[in-house]
Amino acid sequence: MTIEEAQKEVDNWINTYGVRYFSELTNMAVLTEEVGELARVMARKYGDQSFKKGEKDNISEEIADVFWVLLCIANQTKVDLTEAFKQTIEKKTTRDNKRHINNPKLKEYGT
């Protein structure tokens, strides 16, 4: 599935089952909540915390939830994420094409 197809799929779902998009501000709050849920799983899986009884390693689900809300926000603000992502790759390549390669901090950890 392409990013464009994902945006259309979310829009289709919202218009079929979701009645309407939440407001942009509500979706920003929902995005923050979903990122927090992802952070919780990351802290338990890769950090120093352990999973509590009943919690599960559902990192893929949490990442997908974050992506869903980002797609909602993009749709309702009329952002073509495919084009925006291409522009971001170009920007980062132009700006940072030597920055990370020459960063001695990154070489400390090996490859």
Phi and psi in degrees as a GROMACS rama.xvg file:
@    title "Ramachandran Plot"
@    xaxis  label "Phi"
@    yaxis  label "Psi"
@TYPE xy
-81.8295  168.115  THR-2
-63.0749  -41.4071  ILE-3
-59.7778  -44.0439  GLU-4
-63.8208  -38.0384  GLU-5
-64.1371  -42.0295  ALA-6
-61.6257  -41.9708  GLN-7
-67.0382  -39.4002  LYS-8
-62.49  -43.3225  GLU-9
-64.6161  -44.35  VAL-10
-61.4494  -42.0119  ASP-11
-60.4076  -45.2095  ASN-12
-62.8714  -46.5763  TRP-13
-58.5873  -46.0688  ILE-14
-72.7344  -21.6735  ASN-15
-90.8004  -45.2035  THR-16
-116.624  -24.1557  TYR-17
-93.4393  0.920225  GLY-18
69.4742  -60.0542  VAL-19
-161.368  167.711  ARG-20
-68.7124  145.707  TYR-21
-63.8534  162.279  PHE-22
-62.0604  159.969  SER-23
-58.3355  -41.6  GLU-24
-66.5534  -41.2408  LEU-25
-61.9141  -43.7037  THR-26
-64.6139  -32.1846  ASN-27
-64.4291  -41.4262  MET-28
-66.2705  -40.2052  ALA-29
-64.041  -40.3886  VAL-30
-60.1469  -43.8967  LEU-31
-60.648  -42.532  THR-32
-62.046  -45.2988  GLU-33
-66.2614  -38.4139  GLU-34
-64.1701  -36.853  VAL-35
-62.877  -39.9497  GLY-36
-65.7708  -38.7787  GLU-37
-64.5931  -41.6211  LEU-38
-61.5232  -39.0692  ALA-39
-60.1811  -46.8055  ARG-40
-65.4833  -41.2044  VAL-41
-61.8825  -41.5663  MET-42
-63.7928  -34.7676  ALA-43
-81.1803  -35.6366  ARG-44
-81.7673  -42.2222  LYS-45
-113.004  -14.7831  TYR-46
-98.46  -158.685  GLY-47
-89.3097  -10.0756  ASP-48
-83.4689  157.219  GLN-49
-110.511  159.492  SER-50
-67.6791  138.47  PHE-51
-78.4931  160.345  LYS-52
-57.0475  129.282  LYS-53
93.3711  -18.2423  GLY-54
-80.0321  152.655  GLU-55
-132.751  159.601  LYS-56
-81.6146  89.7989  ASP-57
-115.725  44.9431  ASN-58
-58.2231  -40.146  ILE-59
-64.262  -38.8212  SER-60
-64.1537  -42.0989  GLU-61
-68.7086  -39.3237  GLU-62
-63.6088  -42.888  ILE-63
-63.2933  -36.8103  ALA-64
-63.8597  -41.2395  ASP-65
-61.9904  -46.0203  VAL-66
-61.0759  -41.8244  PHE-67
-55.8333  -49.9118  TRP-68
-68.0755  -36.6801  VAL-69
-61.0275  -40.7215  LEU-70
-63.6305  -40.7315  LEU-71
-59.3354  -48.7814  CYS-72
-62.4723  -42.1946  ILE-73
-61.2315  -45.4031  ALA-74
-61.2092  -46.959  ASN-75
-75.9228  -16.6219  GLN-76
-103.63  8.86286  THR-77
61.7644  38.8045  LYS-78
-96.5745  126.072  VAL-79
-84.3138  101.532  ASP-80
-64.4776  -31.3146  LEU-81
-60.7844  -49.7422  THR-82
-67.3068  -42.8201  GLU-83
-61.6974  -39.6476  ALA-84
-68.2708  -39.8784  PHE-85
-58.9095  -44.1889  LYS-86
-63.9697  -37.347  GLN-87
-66.2207  -41.8158  THR-88
-61.7678  -44.0209  ILE-89
-61.2745  -44.889  GLU-90
-60.8504  -48.2448  LYS-91
-66.3639  -37.4499  LYS-92
-65.6238  -43.2267  THR-93
-67.4607  -45.8749  THR-94
-77.6343  -39.0615  ARG-95
-116.408  17.4606  ASP-96
-64.111  -18.9806  ASN-97
-117.116  -16.2077  LYS-98
-57.3305  -50.494  ARG-99
-78.3241  -35.1702  HIS-100
-61.0971  -36.1703  ILE-101
-93.1349  7.72637  ASN-102
-85.9402  108.855  ASN-103
-64.8918  -22.7838  PRO-104
-64.2149  -33.7304  LYS-105
-76.7243  -26.251  LEU-106
-75.8616  -21.847  LYS-107
-60.4785  -32.6157  GLU-108
-92.6585  -5.15952  TYR-109
75.4797  -172.298  GLY-110
